[in-house]
Amino acid sequence: CTRTGDSLPESALAAYSGRVTPTRPRLLVLIALVSGVIGWVLATIADSVLSRYLPVPWSAAVAVWMLAVGLLMWTIVVRPRLARRPGTTPLPSLVGARTAALARAASRVGVGVAGFYAGVLLVFVADIPVPAAEAGAWTSGATASGGLAIMAVALWLEHLWRIRCDDDDEEKLRPGGEIDLRGIAGGTERTSA
């Protein structure tokens, strides 16, 4: 939503005006690849230099899955409010902006966790006959799948939450638009007189 007096191109406005575009799959794939390489390198170094497998505790998988379930619960709770169903009150703008930020951050963190533990899993799969490698493979797989679950729920939440400007340049909640955070600065909402 550009104002008539804006002379910057749309890409510059998107970069500097507080407007946030939806998460691009290309970015998520890049994060997964980079974190996967980091996980593989660390697991390989631990295996070759220390002559032991990289420790992967079950508590990591439990924590990641608990985060995925918590994010899913929040998404289910706010979904009717985001859709403005009858009998529900819309989310305040600040809560909506924080929800959008949570969705964007969670998608990136989830795919980073999934990529890292997938890289570690590759090292364990190479030595799967060894009992310690088998246990590490199960744990790494469970943690990586939890990271993918976080990413999926976060992308769903991001899809549900879009703020689009209408013709009067006022912020309204509508699914399917872009997120415009220009009205929210420093924890307070902009009021129009």
N, C-alpha and C positions, 0 to 999 in steps of 0.2 A: 504494500500500500504506500504509494509515493504521494507526496504533497505536490501541488502544482508548482510551487516555487523551487523544488529540488532540481539542481542542475547536474548532480552527479549521476553517472550511469548506474543501472540497477545493481550490478555486481559490487560497485563501491558502496552503495547504500546498504547492501546486505552485509558487507564486511564491517561497516563503521556505525550503523544506526541502531544496533542492538537486535536486528532481525536475525533469527536463527533458522537455518534451513534443515530439512530432515536429514537424518543420518544416512550417509551413502554406503552402500554395500562394499564399495571399493576400499573405503577406509577401514571397515571391519576386517576385510580379508588381509589388508596390509598389517594391521595390528596382530592378527592371528599368526601370520607368517613370521613376523619379527619376534613375537614372544615364543613361538614354537622353536625357532632357531636358538633363542636364548636358553630355553629349557633343555633342548637336545645337547647344546654345548656344555651346559653345567652338569648334566647327567653323565655325559661322556667323560668330562674331566674328573668327576668324582669316581667314576668307574676305573679310569686308567691311572690316574695319579694316586688316588687314595686306596685303590683296590677294594672299593666297596660301592654299593649302590647308593644313589642319592636317596636319603630318607624321605618317604612320603607318608605322613601320618594319616590315619583314618579321620582324625579330627578336622583336617583340611576339607575332606569331602563332605563331612557333616556340616561344617560351617558354610560352605558354598551352597549346599542344598537348602540350609535354613534361610540364607539370604534370598534364594530363588523363591521359596515359599512365602517369605515375608513380602517380597515385591509383588508376587501374584495376589496375595491378600489385599494389598493396597490398591492394586489395579482393579480388582473386583469391587472394592468398596467405593472407589471414586468413579467407576464407569457410568452408573446412572446419573451422577451429578454432572459429569462431563457431557453426557448426551442431553442434558436438561429434560429429563423425563418428568412427567407430571408428578407432583408430590415431593419432589426433591428440590433442595436449594442449590444453586450453582456454587462452585468453589470460588472463594475469594481470589482475586487476581494474583496476590502474592503466593498463595498456596498453589495455584495453578502454575505459576512460573517455577516454583520450587519442584513441583511434580515433573515439569518438562525437563528441568536440569537433572533431576534424579534419573529420569528415563535415559537421557543422553549419556550420562556418566556410567550408568549401570550397563548399557549395551557395550561400551568400550571396555569396562573392567571385566565383564563376563566373557567377552571374546578373548581378552588378554589371558585370563585364567585358563580358558579352554585351550588356547594355543600353547601356553607354557606346559601344561600337564600332558597335552598330546605329544609334545616334543620329548618329554620325559618318558612317556609311554613307549615311544619308538625304541628307546634304549632298552627298556625292560622286555619288549617283545622279542628282541634279538636273542635274549638269554632265557626264554620262557621255560625251558626244562628245569631251571634252578628254582627251588621253592621261594627264595627271597625275591627273585625277579617276578615270579608269578603273583605273589602278594602285592608287590609294588605296581604291577601292571593293573591289577584289579582296582587298587586305590587311585592310581593315576587316571584310569578310565572313568571311575565314578566322579572324581573331581572335575575332569574335563567335561563330562556330560552335565554336571551341575553348572559349570560356566556357560555352556550352550543354553541351558534352561534360563539362566539369568538374562542372557542376551535376547532370547526369544520373548520373554515376558517384557523386557525393557522396550523392545521394538514395538510390541503391541501397545504398551502404555504410551509410547511416543506417538503412535498412529492415532490413538484415541484423543490425545490432547493437541489441538491446534488452535491458535488464536489468529483470527484474521480481522483486518480492519474493514469496516463497511464504508459506504460512500461519504459519510460524515467524518471519517477518520477517527471514529471512536472504536475502542477495543471491544470486541464481542467474542464470546465463546462459540466456535463452530467447528465441528469435526471436518478435517480435510484441508485446512488452510495452512499458512505458515505461522510460526511462533513469533510474535512481535513483542519484545520485552522493553520497548522504549518507554512505556508508561510506568515502569517500576525501576526506581533507582534508590539505592541505599536503604532498602527495606521498607520504603513508603511508596504509596501509590500516587501517581500524578492525578490531580483533580482538575477538571475543566470547569472554568467559570462561565 
